[in-house]
Amino acid sequence: MTLIICESLREIGEMACVTSAWSSRGQTLKLRLEDSESRCSHLESKVRMQRSLESVKWEEFEKLATTMREFSRSMSPSKSGSLADY
């Protein structure tokens, strides 16, 4: 009877060690997951900022192209006029 109790206690002790190890590993994985989620959120924020900057750059480029087109039209001779008109 004592042998059975000792074996049972040893098994319980081993299970406790395994459970403790799994708990520690679970905690480590949880921390890694939280860190990964935080990094992902930070990167998504950077992507949004980059897209915003690119949008502003393209708007400025569009304004420049429009200004150049208008300037080019104003400098070119009109179809009805001649070079002497300028």
Stockholm file with secondary structure:
# STOCKHOLM 1.0

chainA/1-86         MTLIICESLREIGEMACVTSAWSSRGQTLKLRLEDSESRCSHLESKVRMQRSLESVKWEEFEKLATTMREFSRSMSPSKSGSLADY
#=GR chainA/1-86 SS CHHHHHHHHHHHHHHHHHHHHHHHHHHHHHHHHHHHHHHHHHHHHHHHHHHHHHHHHHHHHHHHHHHHHHHHHHHSCCSSSCGGGC
#=GC SS_cons        CHHHHHHHHHHHHHHHHHHHHHHHHHHHHHHHHHHHHHHHHHHHHHHHHHHHHHHHHHHHHHHHHHHHHHHHHHHSCCSSSCGGGC
//
